[in-house]
């Protein structure tokens, strides 16, 4: 894909029609995207997925062609950049967001989709608002998204964090709004599991030691 296409997946559990802090922050970041970059915004509460049923030991999954599942699969496959915009719920992603990611497990095993190969090299981003000012409490959410990207050999652009509890609070977080201006402009590295980077470091260190000993 030469043209970038951003898919924004809104995971708020608020009533329809209310822009939560996470969506507000995501839209501020999206305003900075270059002209010509396509954007699609889908609310996971307005297009609810059914509960995921794991069939991996029974039969293949059938490709969904209708309803929320068909819409979300097609939109996911068409995107070069996926933005998970989920408020922090119990220190991780919201229930609608988790259900969406659970369906990735089925899409991985759907004949004709080739989901893992298709997603490899594309970029996953996160946006979240939280009531805490101590952003480290969002580490579980960060880990969920980062490791998802690592498993699918995607790039990971990190998580844009903002502070907010009541609707509109995040617009008072000047630091978050400043970060939003350059968030999507940064280079997104290929995601690696921690054990992969540790192994690479050990290999490089071992190679250096061996070379020195041989010399």
C-alpha positions in Angstrom: 0.0 0.0 0.0 1.5 3.3 -1.1 -1.3 5.5 0.3 -1.7 5.5 4.1 -5.2 4.8 5.4 -5.8 5.3 9.1 -8.5 3.3 10.9 -9.6 4.8 14.2 -11.3 2.3 16.5 -13.2 4.0 19.3 -13.5 1.8 22.3 -15.3 4.1 24.8 -18.3 2.6 26.6 -20.0 6.0 26.9 -23.5 6.5 25.4 -23.6 7.2 21.6 -23.2 10.8 20.6 -20.8 11.7 23.4 -17.2 12.4 22.6 -15.1 11.1 25.5 -11.6 12.3 26.4 -9.9 9.6 24.5 -11.8 10.4 21.3 -11.1 14.1 21.7 -7.4 13.4 22.1 -7.4 11.1 19.1 -9.1 13.7 16.9 -6.6 16.3 17.9 -3.8 14.0 16.8 -5.7 13.1 13.6 -6.0 16.8 12.7 -2.2 16.8 12.1 -2.2 14.1 9.5 -1.1 15.3 6.1 -3.8 16.1 3.5 -4.6 13.1 1.4 -4.2 10.6 4.2 -7.5 8.6 4.4 -9.3 8.3 7.8 -12.1 6.0 8.8 -13.6 6.2 12.3 -15.6 3.3 13.7 -17.2 3.2 17.2 -17.0 -0.3 18.6 -20.1 0.4 20.8 -22.1 1.5 17.8 -21.0 -1.6 15.9 -21.0 -4.2 18.6 -19.3 -7.5 17.9 -20.7 -10.8 19.2 -18.8 -12.6 21.9 -15.8 -14.4 20.4 -16.1 -18.2 20.3 -12.8 -20.0 20.0 -13.0 -22.8 17.4 -9.4 -23.4 16.7 -9.6 -27.1 17.7 -13.0 -27.8 16.2 -13.3 -26.2 12.7 -12.2 -23.2 10.6 -13.8 -19.8 11.1 -16.0 -18.6 8.3 -15.2 -15.2 6.9 -17.9 -12.7 8.1 -19.5 -10.7 5.3 -22.2 -8.9 7.1 -22.9 -7.0 10.3 -20.3 -5.5 12.6 -17.8 -8.4 12.1 -17.8 -8.0 8.3 -17.5 -4.2 8.6 -14.6 -4.4 11.0 -12.7 -7.2 9.3 -12.9 -5.3 5.9 -11.9 -2.0 7.5 -9.0 -3.6 9.4 -7.6 -5.3 6.3 -7.8 -2.1 4.3 -5.9 0.0 6.9 -2.2 0.7 6.8 -2.4 2.3 10.3 -4.7 1.1 13.1 -5.4 3.4 16.0 -6.9 1.8 19.1 -8.5 4.7 21.0 -9.6 3.1 24.2 -10.1 4.8 27.6 -8.2 3.1 30.5 -10.7 0.7 32.1 -9.3 -1.3 35.1 -5.8 -0.5 33.8 -6.2 -2.0 30.4 -8.4 -1.6 27.3 -12.2 -1.4 27.4 -14.4 -4.4 27.0 -15.5 -3.5 23.4 -11.8 -3.1 22.5 -10.8 -6.4 24.0 -13.7 -8.2 22.2 -12.4 -6.6 18.9 -8.9 -7.9 19.5 -10.3 -11.3 20.5 -11.9 -11.6 17.0 -8.4 -11.2 15.6 -7.8 -14.7 16.9 -10.6 -16.0 14.6 -9.5 -13.9 11.6 -6.1 -15.5 12.0 -7.7 -18.9 11.4 -10.2 -17.8 8.6 -9.4 -19.4 5.3 -8.7 -16.9 2.5 -8.0 -14.0 4.8 -4.2 -14.5 5.4 -4.6 -12.1 8.3 -1.1 -12.4 9.9 0.7 -11.9 6.6 -1.6 -9.0 5.7 -1.0 -7.2 9.0 2.7 -7.7 9.0 4.5 -4.4 8.5 1.5 -2.2 9.1 1.4 0.1 12.2 -0.6 -0.1 15.4 -1.0 3.0 17.5 -2.8 3.6 20.8 -4.6 6.6 22.3 -6.0 6.6 25.9 -7.2 9.0 28.5 -7.0 8.2 32.2 -7.9 9.8 35.5 -4.5 9.2 37.0 -1.7 11.7 36.5 0.8 8.9 37.0 0.8 7.4 33.5 2.7 4.3 34.5 -0.7 2.8 35.6 -1.4 2.4 31.9 1.5 0.0 31.4 -0.9 -3.0 31.1 -2.8 -1.3 28.2 0.5 -0.4 26.6 1.7 -4.0 26.9 -1.5 -5.4 25.4 -1.1 -3.3 22.3 2.6 -3.6 22.0 2.6 -7.4 22.3 -0.3 -7.7 19.8 1.8 -5.7 17.3 4.8 -7.9 18.1 2.9 -11.1 17.5 1.7 -10.0 14.1 5.1 -8.5 13.2 3.6 -5.0 13.0 5.1 -1.7 13.7 4.1 0.0 17.0 3.9 3.8 17.3 3.3 3.8 21.1 0.4 5.2 23.1 -0.6 8.8 23.3 -1.6 9.4 26.9 -3.8 12.2 28.3 -5.3 13.1 31.6 -9.1 13.4 31.9 -12.0 12.1 33.9 -15.0 14.3 33.2 -15.9 14.8 29.5 -13.7 17.5 28.0 -11.0 17.3 30.8 -8.3 16.2 28.4 -8.6 19.6 26.6 -7.0 21.1 29.7 -4.0 18.8 29.4 -1.7 21.1 27.5 1.1 18.6 27.5 -1.1 15.9 26.0 -2.3 18.3 23.3 1.3 19.2 22.5 2.2 15.5 22.1 -0.8 15.0 19.9 0.6 17.5 17.4 3.5 15.2 16.5 2.3 11.8 17.6 1.6 10.3 14.1 4.6 12.0 12.6 7.1 9.9 14.6 8.8 6.8 13.2 7.1 3.6 14.4 9.6 0.8 14.9 8.9 -2.9 14.3 7.5 -4.3 17.6 9.5 -6.9 19.3 8.7 -9.0 22.4 11.0 -8.3 25.3 12.5 -11.7 25.1 13.4 -11.2 21.5 15.3 -8.0 22.2 17.1 -9.6 25.1 18.1 -12.5 22.9 19.4 -10.2 20.3 21.5 -8.3 22.9 22.9 -11.5 24.3 23.8 -12.7 20.8 25.6 -9.5 20.0 27.4 -9.5 23.3 28.4 -13.2 22.9 29.6 -12.5 19.4 31.8 -9.7 20.5 33.3 -11.7 23.3 34.0 -14.6 21.0 35.7 -12.4 18.5 37.9 -10.9 21.1 38.9 -14.3 22.5 39.7 -15.6 19.1 41.9 -12.6 18.3 
